[in-house]
């Protein structure tokens, strides 16, 4: 008896028949695949690809059907390759990956009228789904059924989200403490003797405007000067600033304030 195959079980039991796999170690075969399993897997995959009628990789098919049918990845790959060799499905290379899909010649041609009908059905079903989702949201909010049910549910939500008596008492104490701090601050402001006069305030505003105007003017002059130099400079603006040692407002995240 050959070491690469095992004999069939007595009585013609198919569980003893295995396809020849790769030899590993002491005559053992890695990933042996029963011939019956390959046939079953081919039927499942052919039906799946015809029903879905869209391209899939072997990994996609394995992930979609593994839980439902318990197919192994080796069985899926071999079944897809066998179906492609038999001409029952199509196989194409997409980059480095093989893609499998149903033979389109077996499907009837679809007219423009049929496509328009399908589009109309999709729109109708989409509207129906949105309507059902809206109804579900209303039901969850308690706004369907008897007139008083919605009021009861809304009141229950308000009571559930409201503060308890101890929590309200604690918040009241915190607010009183905060108010006392504001009163003390207001008292100190009123009793202060070093208030700023309107004239001093106006003078500060004028100085700020003068400095702001001068800042903007010097920034514009520096920009125009650097742009003129960069017209004949062989390197980038960033390299020029690094060599000269220029630091911009943007380097320090500084922006011109509003005038």
C-alpha positions in Angstrom: 0.0 0.0 0.0 1.3 3.4 -0.9 2.2 5.7 2.0 0.7 8.7 0.2 -2.9 7.2 0.4 -5.0 5.4 3.0 -7.2 2.5 2.1 -10.9 2.9 1.8 -12.8 1.8 4.9 -14.6 -1.5 4.7 -18.0 -1.4 3.3 -17.2 1.4 0.9 -17.2 4.1 3.6 -16.1 7.3 1.9 -14.5 8.6 5.1 -11.4 6.6 4.4 -10.8 8.1 0.9 -8.5 11.2 0.9 -6.9 13.2 -1.9 -3.1 13.2 -2.0 -1.7 16.2 -0.1 1.8 17.5 0.6 4.0 15.1 2.5 5.1 16.4 6.0 7.4 14.5 8.4 7.0 10.7 8.5 4.7 10.1 5.6 1.8 12.3 7.0 -0.2 14.5 4.7 -0.8 18.1 5.4 -4.4 19.4 4.9 -5.9 16.2 3.4 -9.2 17.0 1.8 -12.0 14.4 1.4 -13.2 14.0 -2.2 -16.8 14.2 -0.9 -16.1 17.5 0.9 -14.6 19.0 -2.2 -17.8 18.1 -4.2 -20.0 19.6 -1.5 -17.9 22.7 -1.2 -18.1 23.2 -5.0 -21.9 23.0 -4.9 -22.1 25.5 -2.1 -19.7 28.0 -3.6 -21.3 27.8 -7.1 -24.7 28.5 -5.6 -23.4 31.3 -3.5 -21.6 33.1 -6.4 -24.7 32.7 -8.7 -27.0 34.1 -6.0 -24.7 37.0 -5.1 -23.6 37.7 -8.6 -20.6 39.8 -7.6 -16.8 39.3 -7.5 -15.2 37.7 -4.5 -11.7 36.6 -3.5 -11.1 33.3 -1.9 -10.6 35.0 1.5 -14.0 36.8 1.1 -15.8 33.6 0.3 -14.2 31.8 3.2 -15.1 34.6 5.6 -18.7 34.8 4.4 -19.4 31.1 4.5 -17.1 29.6 7.1 -19.5 30.1 10.0 -22.6 29.0 8.2 -21.2 25.9 6.4 -18.0 25.2 8.4 -15.9 25.2 5.2 -12.1 25.3 5.6 -10.0 27.8 3.7 -8.2 25.0 1.8 -11.5 23.5 0.7 -12.7 26.9 -0.5 -9.5 27.6 -2.5 -9.5 24.2 -4.1 -13.2 24.3 -4.9 -13.0 27.7 -6.5 -10.0 26.6 -8.6 -11.9 23.5 -9.7 -15.0 25.4 -10.6 -12.9 27.8 -12.7 -11.2 25.0 -14.5 -14.6 23.4 -15.2 -15.8 26.7 -16.7 -18.7 27.0 -14.2 -17.3 30.3 -12.8 -14.9 32.9 -14.1 -11.5 33.7 -12.6 -9.5 36.9 -13.1 -6.3 38.3 -11.6 -6.7 41.6 -9.8 -3.2 42.7 -9.0 -1.7 39.7 -7.1 -5.1 38.4 -6.0 -7.5 36.1 -7.8 -11.1 37.1 -8.1 -14.0 34.7 -8.8 -17.5 35.5 -10.1 -20.4 33.8 -11.7 -20.4 33.3 -15.5 -22.4 36.2 -16.8 -23.5 34.3 -20.0 -26.0 32.3 -17.9 -28.0 35.3 -16.9 -30.6 36.9 -19.1 -29.9 40.4 -20.5 -31.5 43.2 -18.6 -33.3 45.9 -20.5 -33.3 49.6 -19.6 -36.9 49.3 -18.6 -36.1 46.5 -16.2 -33.3 48.6 -14.7 -35.6 51.6 -14.2 -38.1 49.3 -12.5 -35.4 48.0 -10.2 -34.3 51.6 -9.4 -37.9 52.5 -8.6 -38.3 49.5 -6.3 -35.1 50.4 -4.5 -36.4 54.0 -3.9 -39.7 52.6 -2.7 -38.1 50.2 -0.3 -35.6 52.9 0.9 -38.6 55.2 1.7 -40.3 52.3 3.5 -37.2 51.6 5.6 -36.9 55.3 6.6 -40.6 55.3 7.6 -40.2 52.2 9.7 -37.1 53.6 11.4 -39.0 56.8 12.2 -41.8 54.8 13.7 -39.4 52.8 15.8 -37.9 56.0 17.1 -41.3 57.3 18.0 -42.1 54.1 19.8 -38.9 54.2 21.7 -39.8 57.8 22.8 -43.2 56.6 23.9 -45.1 58.8 21.5 -47.2 56.1 20.0 -50.1 54.2 21.4 -52.6 55.8 23.8 -52.4 59.6 24.2 -51.4 59.5 27.8 -48.5 57.0 27.3 -46.2 59.6 25.8 -46.8 62.0 28.6 -46.1 59.3 31.2 -42.8 58.3 29.5 -41.6 61.9 29.1 -42.4 62.6 32.7 -40.6 59.5 33.8 -37.5 60.5 31.8 -37.6 64.0 33.4 -37.9 62.5 36.9 -35.1 60.0 36.2 -32.7 62.7 35.0 -33.6 65.2 37.8 -31.4 65.8 40.8 -32.2 64.0 44.0 -32.9 66.1 47.2 -29.4 65.6 48.7 -27.8 66.5 45.3 -29.9 69.6 45.1 -29.0 70.6 48.7 -25.3 70.2 47.9 -25.6 72.2 44.7 -27.4 75.0 46.6 -24.6 75.2 49.1 -22.0 75.4 46.3 -23.9 78.2 44.6 -24.2 80.1 47.8 -20.5 79.9 48.3 -19.9 81.0 44.7 -22.2 84.0 45.2 -20.4 85.0 48.4 -17.1 85.1 46.5 -18.6 87.3 43.8 -20.0 89.7 46.4 -16.6 90.0 48.1 -14.9 90.7 44.8 -17.5 93.4 43.9 -17.1 95.0 47.3 -13.3 95.2 46.8 -13.7 96.8 43.4 -16.1 99.4 44.8 -13.9 100.3 47.7 -10.7 100.6 45.6 -9.2 104.0 45.3 -6.9 103.5 42.4 -9.5 103.5 39.7 -8.5 104.2 36.1 -9.9 107.5 34.9 -11.6 107.8 31.5 -8.6 109.9 30.3 -6.1 107.2 31.3 -8.2 104.5 29.6 -8.3 106.5 26.4 -4.6 107.1 26.5 -4.0 103.3 26.8 -6.2 102.6 23.8 -4.3 105.2 21.7 -1.0 103.8 22.6 -2.2 100.3 21.7 -3.4 101.5 18.3 0.0 103.2 17.7 2.0 100.1 18.6 -0.3 97.9 16.5 0.1 100.2 13.5 3.9 100.2 13.8 3.9 96.4 14.2 2.0 95.9 11.0 4.1 98.5 9.2 7.4 96.9 10.1 6.1 93.4 9.4 5.1 94.5 5.9 8.5 96.2 5.3 10.4 93.0 6.4 8.2 90.8 4.2 8.8 93.0 1.1 12.5 93.1 1.8 12.8 89.4 2.2 10.7 88.7 -0.9 13.0 91.0 -3.0 16.1 89.1 -1.7 14.5 85.7 -2.4 14.0 86.6 -6.1 17.7 86.0 -6.7 18.4 83.6 -3.8 19.1 80.0 -4.9 17.6 78.3 -1.8 14.2 78.2 -0.2 12.7 80.9 2.0 13.0 78.7 5.1 16.7 78.1 4.5 17.3 81.8 4.0 15.6 82.7 7.3 17.7 80.0 9.1 21.0 81.3 7.6 20.3 84.9 8.4 18.7 84.2 11.8 15.3 85.7 11.1 12.5 84.6 13.5 8.9 85.2 12.3 5.7 85.8 14.3 4.5 82.4 13.1 7.6 80.7 14.6 6.4 81.8 18.0 2.6 81.3 17.3 2.1 85.1 17.5 -0.7 86.8 15.5 -1.4 90.4 14.9 -4.3 91.4 17.2 -7.4 93.0 15.8 -7.1 96.8 15.4 
